[in-house]
Amino acid sequence: MPDGVLGVETVGRLTADDYTNVLAPALDAAVKETGKIRILLVFRHEFEGMKPGAAWQDLKLGIRDWNAWERIALVTDHDWMKDGLRLFAWAIPGDVKAFGLAEQDEAAAWAAGTTH
């Protein structure tokens, strides 16, 4: 990942523990280090969705440090995820953009702020 970008790849089904034990500490470290969150989220074909508790944790993380969220790059070939991002981009802090799996390098550069 480029400097200042947190990369997360999800396989299987996301759980509340994934948010609490993995993602939240990584986001806290990013905010402490730079005051910003620039993140690349990769969801490959093996992604199976979220357990109910994970959805709640996702919402809580999005609200926490609201002003720190700068760029969120979603990398996936799941059309339902890209469509959801387009529908709800207005409610997501920071800039968001969807990319296909073949565009992961472009997504990383965008998340880093080196491309528009």
Rosetta constraint file for C-alpha pairs under 8 A:
AtomPair CA 1 CA 5 HARMONIC 6.05 0.50
AtomPair CA 1 CA 6 HARMONIC 7.02 0.50
AtomPair CA 1 CA 7 HARMONIC 6.43 0.50
AtomPair CA 1 CA 108 HARMONIC 6.65 0.50
AtomPair CA 2 CA 108 HARMONIC 6.85 0.50
AtomPair CA 2 CA 109 HARMONIC 7.18 0.50
AtomPair CA 2 CA 112 HARMONIC 6.29 0.50
AtomPair CA 3 CA 112 HARMONIC 7.24 0.50
AtomPair CA 4 CA 30 HARMONIC 7.51 0.50
AtomPair CA 4 CA 34 HARMONIC 7.31 0.50
AtomPair CA 4 CA 37 HARMONIC 7.92 0.50
AtomPair CA 4 CA 38 HARMONIC 6.65 0.50
AtomPair CA 4 CA 112 HARMONIC 6.65 0.50
AtomPair CA 5 CA 37 HARMONIC 7.42 0.50
AtomPair CA 5 CA 38 HARMONIC 4.96 0.50
AtomPair CA 5 CA 39 HARMONIC 5.33 0.50
AtomPair CA 5 CA 40 HARMONIC 6.94 0.50
AtomPair CA 5 CA 108 HARMONIC 7.54 0.50
AtomPair CA 5 CA 111 HARMONIC 6.63 0.50
AtomPair CA 5 CA 112 HARMONIC 5.91 0.50
AtomPair CA 6 CA 26 HARMONIC 7.68 0.50
AtomPair CA 6 CA 27 HARMONIC 7.91 0.50
AtomPair CA 6 CA 30 HARMONIC 7.52 0.50
AtomPair CA 6 CA 37 HARMONIC 7.65 0.50
AtomPair CA 6 CA 38 HARMONIC 6.25 0.50
AtomPair CA 6 CA 39 HARMONIC 4.65 0.50
AtomPair CA 6 CA 40 HARMONIC 6.16 0.50
AtomPair CA 7 CA 39 HARMONIC 5.84 0.50
AtomPair CA 7 CA 40 HARMONIC 4.77 0.50
AtomPair CA 7 CA 41 HARMONIC 6.20 0.50
AtomPair CA 7 CA 42 HARMONIC 7.76 0.50
AtomPair CA 8 CA 39 HARMONIC 7.53 0.50
AtomPair CA 8 CA 40 HARMONIC 6.17 0.50
AtomPair CA 8 CA 41 HARMONIC 5.01 0.50
AtomPair CA 8 CA 42 HARMONIC 6.10 0.50
AtomPair CA 9 CA 41 HARMONIC 5.97 0.50
AtomPair CA 9 CA 42 HARMONIC 4.54 0.50
AtomPair CA 9 CA 43 HARMONIC 6.08 0.50
AtomPair CA 9 CA 44 HARMONIC 7.81 0.50
AtomPair CA 10 CA 14 HARMONIC 7.32 0.50
AtomPair CA 10 CA 41 HARMONIC 7.75 0.50
AtomPair CA 10 CA 42 HARMONIC 6.26 0.50
AtomPair CA 10 CA 43 HARMONIC 5.38 0.50
AtomPair CA 10 CA 44 HARMONIC 7.18 0.50
AtomPair CA 10 CA 47 HARMONIC 6.30 0.50
AtomPair CA 11 CA 43 HARMONIC 7.04 0.50
AtomPair CA 11 CA 44 HARMONIC 7.01 0.50
AtomPair CA 11 CA 46 HARMONIC 5.53 0.50
AtomPair CA 11 CA 47 HARMONIC 4.85 0.50
AtomPair CA 11 CA 48 HARMONIC 7.46 0.50
AtomPair CA 12 CA 46 HARMONIC 5.75 0.50
AtomPair CA 12 CA 47 HARMONIC 4.67 0.50
AtomPair CA 12 CA 48 HARMONIC 5.05 0.50
AtomPair CA 12 CA 49 HARMONIC 7.26 0.50
AtomPair CA 13 CA 47 HARMONIC 6.20 0.50
AtomPair CA 13 CA 48 HARMONIC 4.89 0.50
AtomPair CA 13 CA 49 HARMONIC 5.06 0.50
AtomPair CA 13 CA 50 HARMONIC 5.33 0.50
AtomPair CA 13 CA 51 HARMONIC 6.75 0.50
AtomPair CA 14 CA 18 HARMONIC 6.34 0.50
AtomPair CA 14 CA 48 HARMONIC 7.89 0.50
AtomPair CA 14 CA 49 HARMONIC 6.34 0.50
AtomPair CA 14 CA 50 HARMONIC 4.59 0.50
AtomPair CA 14 CA 51 HARMONIC 6.10 0.50
AtomPair CA 14 CA 54 HARMONIC 6.20 0.50
AtomPair CA 15 CA 19 HARMONIC 6.93 0.50
AtomPair CA 15 CA 50 HARMONIC 6.25 0.50
AtomPair CA 15 CA 51 HARMONIC 5.40 0.50
AtomPair CA 15 CA 52 HARMONIC 7.81 0.50
AtomPair CA 15 CA 53 HARMONIC 6.50 0.50
AtomPair CA 15 CA 54 HARMONIC 4.74 0.50
AtomPair CA 16 CA 20 HARMONIC 6.25 0.50
AtomPair CA 16 CA 51 HARMONIC 7.38 0.50
AtomPair CA 16 CA 52 HARMONIC 8.00 0.50
AtomPair CA 16 CA 53 HARMONIC 5.01 0.50
AtomPair CA 16 CA 54 HARMONIC 4.02 0.50
AtomPair CA 16 CA 55 HARMONIC 7.65 0.50
AtomPair CA 16 CA 56 HARMONIC 7.79 0.50
AtomPair CA 16 CA 57 HARMONIC 6.00 0.50
AtomPair CA 17 CA 21 HARMONIC 5.60 0.50
AtomPair CA 17 CA 22 HARMONIC 7.64 0.50
AtomPair CA 17 CA 54 HARMONIC 7.65 0.50
AtomPair CA 18 CA 22 HARMONIC 5.33 0.50
AtomPair CA 18 CA 23 HARMONIC 6.49 0.50
AtomPair CA 18 CA 54 HARMONIC 7.75 0.50
AtomPair CA 19 CA 23 HARMONIC 4.76 0.50
AtomPair CA 19 CA 24 HARMONIC 5.69 0.50
AtomPair CA 19 CA 54 HARMONIC 6.89 0.50
AtomPair CA 19 CA 57 HARMONIC 6.28 0.50
AtomPair CA 19 CA 58 HARMONIC 7.18 0.50
AtomPair CA 20 CA 24 HARMONIC 5.47 0.50
AtomPair CA 20 CA 25 HARMONIC 7.45 0.50
AtomPair CA 20 CA 57 HARMONIC 7.55 0.50
AtomPair CA 21 CA 25 HARMONIC 6.69 0.50
AtomPair CA 22 CA 26 HARMONIC 6.44 0.50
AtomPair CA 23 CA 27 HARMONIC 6.13 0.50
AtomPair CA 24 CA 28 HARMONIC 6.08 0.50
AtomPair CA 24 CA 61 HARMONIC 7.14 0.50
AtomPair CA 25 CA 29 HARMONIC 6.18 0.50
AtomPair CA 26 CA 30 HARMONIC 6.30 0.50
AtomPair CA 27 CA 31 HARMONIC 6.23 0.50
AtomPair CA 27 CA 37 HARMONIC 6.89 0.50
AtomPair CA 28 CA 32 HARMONIC 6.17 0.50
AtomPair CA 29 CA 33 HARMONIC 6.06 0.50
AtomPair CA 30 CA 34 HARMONIC 6.00 0.50
AtomPair CA 30 CA 35 HARMONIC 6.88 0.50
AtomPair CA 30 CA 36 HARMONIC 6.60 0.50
AtomPair CA 30 CA 37 HARMONIC 6.12 0.50
AtomPair CA 31 CA 35 HARMONIC 4.19 0.50
AtomPair CA 31 CA 36 HARMONIC 5.23 0.50
AtomPair CA 31 CA 37 HARMONIC 6.24 0.50
AtomPair CA 31 CA 68 HARMONIC 6.78 0.50
AtomPair CA 35 CA 68 HARMONIC 5.98 0.50
AtomPair CA 36 CA 67 HARMONIC 8.00 0.50
AtomPair CA 36 CA 68 HARMONIC 4.41 0.50
AtomPair CA 36 CA 69 HARMONIC 5.87 0.50
AtomPair CA 36 CA 70 HARMONIC 6.09 0.50
AtomPair CA 37 CA 68 HARMONIC 5.53 0.50
AtomPair CA 37 CA 69 HARMONIC 4.64 0.50
AtomPair CA 37 CA 70 HARMONIC 5.52 0.50
AtomPair CA 37 CA 71 HARMONIC 6.77 0.50
AtomPair CA 38 CA 69 HARMONIC 6.65 0.50
AtomPair CA 38 CA 70 HARMONIC 5.60 0.50
AtomPair CA 38 CA 71 HARMONIC 4.70 0.50
AtomPair CA 38 CA 72 HARMONIC 5.97 0.50
AtomPair CA 38 CA 111 HARMONIC 5.75 0.50
AtomPair CA 38 CA 112 HARMONIC 6.70 0.50
AtomPair CA 39 CA 71 HARMONIC 6.32 0.50
AtomPair CA 39 CA 72 HARMONIC 5.04 0.50
AtomPair CA 39 CA 73 HARMONIC 6.23 0.50
AtomPair CA 39 CA 111 HARMONIC 6.33 0.50
AtomPair CA 40 CA 72 HARMONIC 6.04 0.50
AtomPair CA 40 CA 73 HARMONIC 4.72 0.50
AtomPair CA 40 CA 74 HARMONIC 6.14 0.50
AtomPair CA 40 CA 75 HARMONIC 7.19 0.50
AtomPair CA 40 CA 107 HARMONIC 7.13 0.50
AtomPair CA 40 CA 108 HARMONIC 6.33 0.50
AtomPair CA 40 CA 111 HARMONIC 6.53 0.50
AtomPair CA 41 CA 72 HARMONIC 7.41 0.50
AtomPair CA 41 CA 73 HARMONIC 6.10 0.50
AtomPair CA 41 CA 74 HARMONIC 4.99 0.50
AtomPair CA 41 CA 75 HARMONIC 5.90 0.50
AtomPair CA 42 CA 74 HARMONIC 6.26 0.50
AtomPair CA 42 CA 75 HARMONIC 4.67 0.50
AtomPair CA 42 CA 76 HARMONIC 6.03 0.50
AtomPair CA 42 CA 101 HARMONIC 7.77 0.50
AtomPair CA 43 CA 47 HARMONIC 5.84 0.50
AtomPair CA 43 CA 74 HARMONIC 7.85 0.50
AtomPair CA 43 CA 75 HARMONIC 6.22 0.50
AtomPair CA 43 CA 76 HARMONIC 5.04 0.50
AtomPair CA 43 CA 77 HARMONIC 7.79 0.50
AtomPair CA 43 CA 78 HARMONIC 7.85 0.50
AtomPair CA 44 CA 76 HARMONIC 5.88 0.50
AtomPair CA 44 CA 77 HARMONIC 7.07 0.50
AtomPair CA 44 CA 78 HARMONIC 7.95 0.50
AtomPair CA 44 CA 101 HARMONIC 7.31 0.50
AtomPair CA 45 CA 76 HARMONIC 7.92 0.50
AtomPair CA 45 CA 77 HARMONIC 7.32 0.50
AtomPair CA 45 CA 78 HARMONIC 7.39 0.50
AtomPair CA 50 CA 54 HARMONIC 5.81 0.50
AtomPair CA 50 CA 55 HARMONIC 6.49 0.50
AtomPair CA 51 CA 55 HARMONIC 6.89 0.50
AtomPair CA 52 CA 56 HARMONIC 6.97 0.50
AtomPair CA 53 CA 57 HARMONIC 6.41 0.50
AtomPair CA 54 CA 58 HARMONIC 6.05 0.50
AtomPair CA 55 CA 59 HARMONIC 6.36 0.50
AtomPair CA 56 CA 60 HARMONIC 6.33 0.50
AtomPair CA 57 CA 61 HARMONIC 6.13 0.50
AtomPair CA 58 CA 62 HARMONIC 6.24 0.50
AtomPair CA 59 CA 63 HARMONIC 6.44 0.50
AtomPair CA 60 CA 64 HARMONIC 6.19 0.50
AtomPair CA 61 CA 65 HARMONIC 7.79 0.50
AtomPair CA 62 CA 66 HARMONIC 6.59 0.50
AtomPair CA 62 CA 92 HARMONIC 7.39 0.50
AtomPair CA 62 CA 93 HARMONIC 7.30 0.50
AtomPair CA 65 CA 69 HARMONIC 7.05 0.50
AtomPair CA 66 CA 93 HARMONIC 6.19 0.50
AtomPair CA 67 CA 93 HARMONIC 7.22 0.50
AtomPair CA 67 CA 94 HARMONIC 7.74 0.50
AtomPair CA 69 CA 93 HARMONIC 5.73 0.50
AtomPair CA 69 CA 94 HARMONIC 5.07 0.50
AtomPair CA 70 CA 93 HARMONIC 7.28 0.50
AtomPair CA 70 CA 94 HARMONIC 4.39 0.50
AtomPair CA 70 CA 95 HARMONIC 6.02 0.50
AtomPair CA 71 CA 94 HARMONIC 5.45 0.50
AtomPair CA 71 CA 95 HARMONIC 4.74 0.50
AtomPair CA 71 CA 96 HARMONIC 5.77 0.50
AtomPair CA 71 CA 111 HARMONIC 5.49 0.50
AtomPair CA 71 CA 112 HARMONIC 7.92 0.50
AtomPair CA 72 CA 94 HARMONIC 7.20 0.50
AtomPair CA 72 CA 95 HARMONIC 6.22 0.50
AtomPair CA 72 CA 96 HARMONIC 4.71 0.50
AtomPair CA 72 CA 97 HARMONIC 6.56 0.50
AtomPair CA 72 CA 111 HARMONIC 6.37 0.50
AtomPair CA 73 CA 96 HARMONIC 5.86 0.50
AtomPair CA 73 CA 97 HARMONIC 5.18 0.50
AtomPair CA 73 CA 98 HARMONIC 5.94 0.50
AtomPair CA 73 CA 99 HARMONIC 7.18 0.50
AtomPair CA 73 CA 107 HARMONIC 5.86 0.50
AtomPair CA 73 CA 108 HARMONIC 7.34 0.50
AtomPair CA 73 CA 110 HARMONIC 7.39 0.50
AtomPair CA 73 CA 111 HARMONIC 5.80 0.50
AtomPair CA 74 CA 82 HARMONIC 7.77 0.50
AtomPair CA 74 CA 96 HARMONIC 7.51 0.50
AtomPair CA 74 CA 97 HARMONIC 6.18 0.50
AtomPair CA 74 CA 98 HARMONIC 4.66 0.50
AtomPair CA 74 CA 99 HARMONIC 6.00 0.50
AtomPair CA 74 CA 107 HARMONIC 7.69 0.50
AtomPair CA 75 CA 98 HARMONIC 5.98 0.50
AtomPair CA 75 CA 99 HARMONIC 4.75 0.50
AtomPair CA 75 CA 100 HARMONIC 5.43 0.50
AtomPair CA 75 CA 101 HARMONIC 5.56 0.50
AtomPair CA 75 CA 103 HARMONIC 7.51 0.50
AtomPair CA 75 CA 104 HARMONIC 6.30 0.50
AtomPair CA 75 CA 107 HARMONIC 7.09 0.50
AtomPair CA 76 CA 81 HARMONIC 7.54 0.50
AtomPair CA 76 CA 82 HARMONIC 7.54 0.50
AtomPair CA 76 CA 98 HARMONIC 7.56 0.50
AtomPair CA 76 CA 99 HARMONIC 6.38 0.50
AtomPair CA 76 CA 100 HARMONIC 5.03 0.50
AtomPair CA 76 CA 101 HARMONIC 5.12 0.50
AtomPair CA 77 CA 82 HARMONIC 7.99 0.50
AtomPair CA 77 CA 99 HARMONIC 7.94 0.50
AtomPair CA 77 CA 100 HARMONIC 5.21 0.50
AtomPair CA 77 CA 101 HARMONIC 5.89 0.50
AtomPair CA 78 CA 82 HARMONIC 6.70 0.50
AtomPair CA 79 CA 83 HARMONIC 6.00 0.50
AtomPair CA 80 CA 84 HARMONIC 6.03 0.50
AtomPair CA 81 CA 85 HARMONIC 6.17 0.50
AtomPair CA 82 CA 86 HARMONIC 6.34 0.50
AtomPair CA 82 CA 98 HARMONIC 5.98 0.50
AtomPair CA 83 CA 87 HARMONIC 6.24 0.50
AtomPair CA 84 CA 88 HARMONIC 6.09 0.50
AtomPair CA 85 CA 89 HARMONIC 5.42 0.50
AtomPair CA 85 CA 96 HARMONIC 7.89 0.50
AtomPair CA 85 CA 97 HARMONIC 7.92 0.50
AtomPair CA 85 CA 98 HARMONIC 7.41 0.50
AtomPair CA 88 CA 92 HARMONIC 6.80 0.50
AtomPair CA 89 CA 96 HARMONIC 6.68 0.50
AtomPair CA 92 CA 96 HARMONIC 7.60 0.50
AtomPair CA 99 CA 103 HARMONIC 5.84 0.50
AtomPair CA 99 CA 104 HARMONIC 7.01 0.50
AtomPair CA 99 CA 107 HARMONIC 6.31 0.50
AtomPair CA 100 CA 104 HARMONIC 7.03 0.50
AtomPair CA 103 CA 107 HARMONIC 6.14 0.50
AtomPair CA 104 CA 108 HARMONIC 6.20 0.50
AtomPair CA 105 CA 109 HARMONIC 6.36 0.50
AtomPair CA 106 CA 110 HARMONIC 6.16 0.50
AtomPair CA 107 CA 111 HARMONIC 6.06 0.50
AtomPair CA 108 CA 112 HARMONIC 6.20 0.50
AtomPair CA 109 CA 113 HARMONIC 6.36 0.50
AtomPair CA 109 CA 114 HARMONIC 5.42 0.50
AtomPair CA 109 CA 115 HARMONIC 6.03 0.50
AtomPair CA 110 CA 114 HARMONIC 5.77 0.50
AtomPair CA 110 CA 115 HARMONIC 4.88 0.50
AtomPair CA 110 CA 116 HARMONIC 6.19 0.50
